[in-house]
Amino acid sequence: AALTSSDGGEIHLKPSLPAKSKLPHKMRCVHIAASLALALLTWAERDRSTQVDLDLDRPGVGNIEVDETSALLVIDVQDCFVGAKYTSSGQPGSLAVTWKLADQTTKDAGEIIPVVNRLRELFHKKKGHVIFSQDLHPSGHISFATTHKKEPFTTLKMMCLNPSDGDADMSSASCCPTEVVEGTKKKSKRWVDALGPLNKACTTCAEHAAPCFEMDQMMWPDHCMAQAADGTTGDGATWPKDLGAPNPQEGEVIVQKGTNRFVDAYSAFFDNTKTYQTEMHHVLQGLGVKKLFVVGIAESVCVKETSMDALRMTPAGTYGDGGAYEVYLIEDAAAGLDMESMSQAKIDMEADKVADHSIHVVSSVDLGV
């Protein structure tokens, strides 16, 4: 497996909603960090690309119905996550996802695009809904290794703010490196005022520990930026050539995540602190969606976190015992970091149960595609 770093009409929704219930921050953050550590370990040892044999116990061909209560969630299928063969620019994405099969054949995340397009056609035909998540970062993002002068694929401890009653949207969320909060590293203007809105975590957590909690943040190469360093459009804002931009004329909708400089978001439902919601649940409820079919990149990170968060959403919009959605992962339309982590992600999702609800791992043929 490899993560390749290189140099080189959308719908904008209203601000995100705060989560309505207190979440188990430390437990979920540790879970995310552990999942990423597993994925990156197998990436580093990519010669051991063995696949776990899964008993999916899936329905027969075409036995899963798509209707007006169904939504296809296309997670982060953007230029920044695919290879040069698939990007609109002909240049590799800033965090292009590739992996090797057991026979050492290299696979590219862009290879799922034909399946995704067939699924889009099916959902339009059946009067279902198609929602795209878009990972979109400003410069100096909290998840970028360059922001902290750290090595990519290492972790950095952060102090993050719990929301207060006055915080109304995702722009209020913030995390600050623990070393800055504790004064072991000189506070730089980068974290106080130089990059736009004040990072409240850097000041509040240094003065009052009570409203704060600690989490680990994975350090990534600069990726999926809205604007490149030279002022041109970044590859987070563009879409693979064979996918094309989401089409509002077909009712396709974009929900952005990762736009807040001071907090990261793997899931299309929540930021990584699991305290603030994106607009996703609000959009789905407005469309009357009951069944979610999740596809995209990367299966062991954003696809997995989105699926597991969807499973826990209640009809009232709280994070808890689920019941809002029946959740399906379409395995042949999801691309991961390597065969081992992809297989482990499927096992984790199938094993993840909330009350009487679980994630169903299926194939596009089960939908008749």
KOLLUMFI-27697 format. One record per residue (C-alpha): residue number from 1; x, y, z. Coordinates in steps of 0.1 Angstrom, whole numbers. Layout:
BEGIN
(rec NUM, (X, Y, Z)),
...
This chain:
BEGIN
(rec 1, (0, 0, 0)),
(rec 2, (11, 36, -5)),
(rec 3, (0, 71, 2)),
(rec 4, (16, 92, -25)),
(rec 5, (22, 129, -18)),
(rec 6, (29, 153, -47)),
(rec 7, (33, 190, -54)),
(rec 8, (14, 195, -78)),
(rec 9, (-218, 250, -99)),
(rec 10, (-210, 234, -63)),
(rec 11, (-236, 236, -36)),
(rec 12, (-224, 252, -3)),
(rec 13, (-245, 243, 26)),
(rec 14, (-252, 264, 57)),
(rec 15, (-230, 261, 88)),
(rec 16, (-229, 228, 107)),
(rec 17, (-250, 220, 137)),
(rec 18, (-236, 212, 171)),
(rec 19, (-241, 176, 184)),
(rec 20, (-270, 174, 208)),
(rec 21, (-256, 148, 232)),
(rec 22, (-224, 145, 251)),
(rec 23, (-201, 121, 234)),
(rec 24, (-175, 96, 247)),
(rec 25, (-146, 117, 234)),
(rec 26, (-116, 98, 247)),
(rec 27, (-130, 64, 238)),
(rec 28, (-139, 74, 202)),
(rec 29, (-106, 93, 196)),
(rec 30, (-85, 64, 209)),
(rec 31, (-105, 41, 185)),
(rec 32, (-98, 64, 155)),
(rec 33, (-61, 66, 164)),
(rec 34, (-58, 28, 168)),
(rec 35, (-75, 23, 135)),
(rec 36, (-51, 47, 117)),
(rec 37, (-21, 31, 135)),
(rec 38, (-31, -3, 121)),
(rec 39, (-36, 10, 86)),
(rec 40, (-2, 28, 86)),
(rec 41, (15, -2, 101)),
(rec 42, (3, -24, 73)),
(rec 43, (12, 3, 48)),
(rec 44, (48, 3, 61)),
(rec 45, (49, -35, 58)),
(rec 46, (31, -37, 25)),
(rec 47, (49, -68, 13)),
(rec 48, (27, -87, 37)),
(rec 49, (-5, -80, 17)),
(rec 50, (-27, -109, 27)),
(rec 51, (-64, -106, 27)),
(rec 52, (-87, -118, 54)),
(rec 53, (-113, -143, 42)),
(rec 54, (-147, -128, 49)),
(rec 55, (-181, -145, 52)),
(rec 56, (-203, -116, 42)),
(rec 57, (-236, -135, 44)),
(rec 58, (-249, -110, 19)),
(rec 59, (-283, -111, 2)),
(rec 60, (-286, -126, -33)),
(rec 61, (-280, -106, -65)),
(rec 62, (-303, -77, -68)),
(rec 63, (-322, -84, -36)),
(rec 64, (-315, -50, -20)),
(rec 65, (-340, -24, -30)),
(rec 66, (-332, 12, -37)),
(rec 67, (-361, 37, -34)),
(rec 68, (-368, 73, -25)),
(rec 69, (-358, 67, 11)),
(rec 70, (-323, 55, 0)),
(rec 71, (-291, 77, -3)),
(rec 72, (-258, 69, -18)),
(rec 73, (-230, 86, 3)),
(rec 74, (-200, 91, -19)),
(rec 75, (-172, 97, 5)),
(rec 76, (-142, 119, -6)),
(rec 77, (-139, 107, -42)),
(rec 78, (-119, 137, -52)),
(rec 79, (-88, 146, -72)),
(rec 80, (-67, 147, -41)),
(rec 81, (-71, 110, -33)),
(rec 82, (-66, 94, -67)),
(rec 83, (-37, 88, -91)),
(rec 84, (-27, 108, -122)),
(rec 85, (-46, 85, -145)),
(rec 86, (-79, 96, -129)),
(rec 87, (-75, 133, -119)),
(rec 88, (-89, 161, -139)),
(rec 89, (-54, 177, -141)),
(rec 90, (-34, 146, -151)),
(rec 91, (-12, 151, -120)),
(rec 92, (-13, 127, -90)),
(rec 93, (-35, 137, -61)),
(rec 94, (-18, 154, -31)),
(rec 95, (-26, 122, -11)),
(rec 96, (-32, 97, -38)),
(rec 97, (-43, 63, -24)),
(rec 98, (-28, 31, -39)),
(rec 99, (-22, -4, -26)),
(rec 100, (-8, -37, -37)),
(rec 101, (-25, -70, -42)),
(rec 102, (-9, -103, -32)),
(rec 103, (5, -107, -67)),
(rec 104, (21, -72, -63)),
(rec 105, (-3, -56, -88)),
(rec 106, (-8, -19, -79)),
(rec 107, (-43, -7, -74)),
(rec 108, (-55, 29, -75)),
(rec 109, (-84, 44, -56)),
(rec 110, (-97, 58, -88)),
(rec 111, (-105, 23, -100)),
(rec 112, (-138, 25, -80)),
(rec 113, (-151, 54, -101)),
(rec 114, (-169, 32, -128)),
(rec 115, (-188, 14, -100)),
(rec 116, (-196, 46, -83)),
(rec 117, (-210, 60, -115)),
(rec 118, (-232, 30, -121)),
(rec 119, (-245, 33, -86)),
(rec 120, (-253, 70, -92)),
(rec 121, (-273, 61, -123)),
(rec 122, (-292, 34, -103)),
(rec 123, (-301, 59, -75)),
(rec 124, (-313, 85, -99)),
(rec 125, (-334, 59, -118)),
(rec 126, (-349, 47, -85)),
(rec 127, (-355, 83, -73)),
(rec 128, (-330, 78, -45)),
(rec 129, (-305, 105, -34)),
(rec 130, (-268, 110, -40)),
(rec 131, (-247, 129, -15)),
(rec 132, (-210, 137, -19)),
(rec 133, (-187, 145, 10)),
(rec 134, (-158, 168, 2)),
(rec 135, (-127, 169, 23)),
(rec 136, (-116, 205, 19)),
(rec 137, (-88, 221, 39)),
(rec 138, (-74, 256, 43)),
(rec 139, (-36, 262, 44)),
(rec 140, (-20, 256, 78)),
(rec 141, (-46, 230, 87)),
(rec 142, (-43, 213, 121)),
(rec 143, (-38, 179, 105)),
(rec 144, (-9, 189, 82)),
(rec 145, (25, 177, 93)),
(rec 146, (41, 209, 78)),
(rec 147, (19, 230, 101)),
(rec 148, (37, 216, 132)),
(rec 149, (70, 208, 115)),
(rec 150, (64, 171, 123)),
(rec 151, (69, 140, 102)),
(rec 152, (39, 127, 82)),
(rec 153, (21, 97, 97)),
(rec 154, (31, 104, 132)),
(rec 155, (6, 115, 159)),
(rec 156, (5, 147, 179)),
(rec 157, (-15, 152, 211)),
(rec 158, (-41, 179, 210)),
(rec 159, (-62, 197, 237)),
(rec 160, (-98, 203, 223)),
(rec 161, (-127, 224, 236)),
(rec 162, (-160, 209, 246)),
(rec 163, (-188, 230, 230)),
(rec 164, (-205, 256, 251)),
(rec 165, (-242, 266, 249)),
(rec 166, (-232, 296, 228)),
(rec 167, (-213, 276, 201)),
(rec 168, (-237, 272, 172)),
(rec 169, (-216, 256, 144)),
(rec 170, (-185, 238, 133)),
(rec 171, (-165, 270, 131)),
(rec 172, (-166, 271, 169)),
(rec 173, (-147, 238, 173)),
(rec 174, (-110, 240, 180)),
(rec 175, (-80, 219, 191)),
(rec 176, (-45, 231, 200)),
(rec 177, (-13, 211, 203)),
(rec 178, (-9, 201, 239)),
(rec 179, (27, 213, 238)),
(rec 180, (15, 248, 230)),
(rec 181, (-12, 247, 257)),
(rec 182, (13, 235, 283)),
(rec 183, (39, 261, 273)),
(rec 184, (65, 235, 263)),
(rec 185, (66, 251, 229)),
(rec 186, (66, 288, 223)),
(rec 187, (31, 300, 214)),
(rec 188, (33, 311, 178)),
(rec 189, (10, 336, 161)),
(rec 190, (2, 307, 138)),
(rec 191, (-20, 294, 166)),
(rec 192, (-32, 327, 180)),
(rec 193, (-42, 352, 153)),
(rec 194, (-21, 349, 121)),
(rec 195, (-43, 324, 104)),
(rec 196, (-77, 339, 107)),
(rec 197, (-102, 332, 136)),
(rec 198, (-88, 329, 171)),
(rec 199, (-80, 294, 181)),
(rec 200, (-99, 293, 214)),
(rec 201, (-84, 260, 225)),
(rec 202, (-49, 275, 227)),
(rec 203, (-60, 302, 251)),
(rec 204, (-89, 286, 270)),
(rec 205, (-73, 253, 276)),
(rec 206, (-41, 270, 289)),
(rec 207, (-62, 289, 315)),
(rec 208, (-90, 264, 324)),
(rec 209, (-85, 227, 319)),
(rec 210, (-121, 218, 328)),
(rec 211, (-138, 225, 294)),
(rec 212, (-110, 207, 275)),
(rec 213, (-101, 171, 267)),
(rec 214, (-71, 155, 250)),
(rec 215, (-70, 135, 218)),
(rec 216, (-44, 122, 193)),
(rec 217, (-42, 138, 158)),
(rec 218, (-26, 120, 129)),
(rec 219, (-2, 141, 109)),
(rec 220, (-8, 140, 72)),
(rec 221, (9, 155, 42)),
(rec 222, (-7, 187, 29)),
(rec 223, (-37, 175, 10)),
(rec 224, (-72, 184, -4)),
(rec 225, (-66, 221, -2)),
(rec 226, (-92, 246, -14)),
(rec 227, (-64, 268, -28)),
(rec 228, (-29, 258, -38)),
(rec 229, (2, 277, -26)),
(rec 230, (4, 295, -59)),
(rec 231, (-32, 308, -56)),
(rec 232, (-47, 284, -81)),
(rec 233, (-75, 260, -73)),
(rec 234, (-64, 232, -50)),
(rec 235, (-71, 196, -57)),
(rec 236, (-95, 194, -28)),
(rec 237, (-119, 215, -49)),
(rec 238, (-118, 195, -81)),
(rec 239, (-132, 161, -90)),
(rec 240, (-118, 131, -110)),
(rec 241, (-123, 134, -147)),
(rec 242, (-145, 103, -151)),
(rec 243, (-166, 112, -121)),
(rec 244, (-172, 148, -128)),
(rec 245, (-185, 174, -104)),
(rec 246, (-216, 165, -85)),
(rec 247, (-246, 177, -106)),
(rec 248, (-272, 198, -87)),
(rec 249, (-295, 194, -117)),
(rec 250, (-297, 157, -108)),
(rec 251, (-303, 166, -71)),
(rec 252, (-268, 157, -61)),
(rec 253, (-256, 175, -30)),
(rec 254, (-221, 183, -15)),
(rec 255, (-215, 183, 22)),
(rec 256, (-181, 197, 31)),
(rec 257, (-159, 186, 60)),
(rec 258, (-124, 196, 72)),
(rec 259, (-129, 233, 64)),
(rec 260, (-122, 245, 100)),
(rec 261, (-85, 251, 103)),
(rec 262, (-84, 240, 139)),
(rec 263, (-102, 206, 139)),
(rec 264, (-101, 176, 115)),
(rec 265, (-130, 155, 103)),
(rec 266, (-128, 120, 89)),
(rec 267, (-165, 112, 92)),
(rec 268, (-190, 130, 70)),
(rec 269, (-212, 133, 101)),
(rec 270, (-189, 146, 128)),
(rec 271, (-156, 163, 134)),
(rec 272, (-129, 141, 149)),
(rec 273, (-137, 153, 184)),
(rec 274, (-172, 139, 179)),
(rec 275, (-187, 170, 194)),
(rec 276, (-198, 189, 163)),
(rec 277, (-220, 177, 135)),
(rec 278, (-215, 185, 98)),
(rec 279, (-247, 193, 78)),
(rec 280, (-250, 156, 67)),
(rec 281, (-277, 144, 91)),
(rec 282, (-298, 176, 86)),
(rec 283, (-296, 171, 48)),
(rec 284, (-305, 134, 50)),
(rec 285, (-335, 140, 73)),
(rec 286, (-348, 168, 50)),
(rec 287, (-348, 143, 22)),
(rec 288, (-366, 116, 42)),
(rec 289, (-336, 91, 40)),
(rec 290, (-338, 59, 59)),
(rec 291, (-312, 37, 42)),
(rec 292, (-276, 47, 36)),
(rec 293, (-253, 31, 11)),
(rec 294, (-217, 42, 17)),
(rec 295, (-189, 41, -9)),
(rec 296, (-156, 60, -14)),
(rec 297, (-121, 67, -1)),
(rec 298, (-104, 56, 22)),
(rec 299, (-122, 26, 35)),
(rec 300, (-102, 22, 67)),
(rec 301, (-104, 59, 76)),
(rec 302, (-132, 82, 63)),
(rec 303, (-155, 56, 49)),
(rec 304, (-153, 35, 81)),
(rec 305, (-158, 65, 104)),
(rec 306, (-188, 78, 84)),
(rec 307, (-204, 43, 84)),
(rec 308, (-199, 38, 122)),
(rec 309, (-212, 73, 130)),
(rec 310, (-243, 68, 107)),
(rec 311, (-250, 36, 127)),
(rec 312, (-251, 56, 159)),
(rec 313, (-273, 85, 148)),
(rec 314, (-307, 87, 164)),
(rec 315, (-338, 101, 146)),
(rec 316, (-336, 131, 169)),
(rec 317, (-301, 138, 157)),
(rec 318, (-281, 127, 187)),
(rec 319, (-252, 104, 188)),
(rec 320, (-262, 73, 207)),
(rec 321, (-283, 42, 202)),
(rec 322, (-289, 46, 164)),
(rec 323, (-322, 40, 147)),
(rec 324, (-320, 69, 122)),
(rec 325, (-305, 48, 94)),
(rec 326, (-300, 13, 80)),
(rec 327, (-264, 14, 69)),
(rec 328, (-247, -6, 41)),
(rec 329, (-211, -5, 30)),
(rec 330, (-207, -14, -8)),
(rec 331, (-173, -31, -7)),
(rec 332, (-165, -30, -44)),
(rec 333, (-170, 7, -44)),
(rec 334, (-147, 15, -15)),
(rec 335, (-109, 19, -17)),
(rec 336, (-85, 16, 12)),
(rec 337, (-48, 19, 21)),
(rec 338, (-40, -18, 17)),
(rec 339, (-57, -52, 15)),
(rec 340, (-51, -60, 52)),
(rec 341, (-66, -27, 66)),
(rec 342, (-95, -29, 41)),
(rec 343, (-104, -64, 52)),
(rec 344, (-100, -54, 89)),
(rec 345, (-122, -23, 83)),
(rec 346, (-150, -46, 69)),
(rec 347, (-146, -69, 99)),
(rec 348, (-148, -40, 123)),
(rec 349, (-179, -26, 106)),
(rec 350, (-197, -59, 105)),
(rec 351, (-189, -65, 142)),
(rec 352, (-200, -30, 152)),
(rec 353, (-234, -33, 167)),
(rec 354, (-255, -6, 183)),
(rec 355, (-287, -19, 200)),
(rec 356, (-303, -41, 173)),
(rec 357, (-285, -23, 144)),
(rec 358, (-253, -32, 125)),
(rec 359, (-235, -23, 93)),
(rec 360, (-243, -46, 63)),
(rec 361, (-212, -52, 40)),
(rec 362, (-225, -59, 5)),
(rec 363, (-215, -57, -31)),
(rec 364, (-229, -36, -60)),
(rec 365, (-243, -67, -75)),
(rec 366, (-266, -70, -45)),
(rec 367, (-282, -38, -58)),
(rec 368, (-285, -52, -93)),
(rec 369, (-256, -31, -107)),
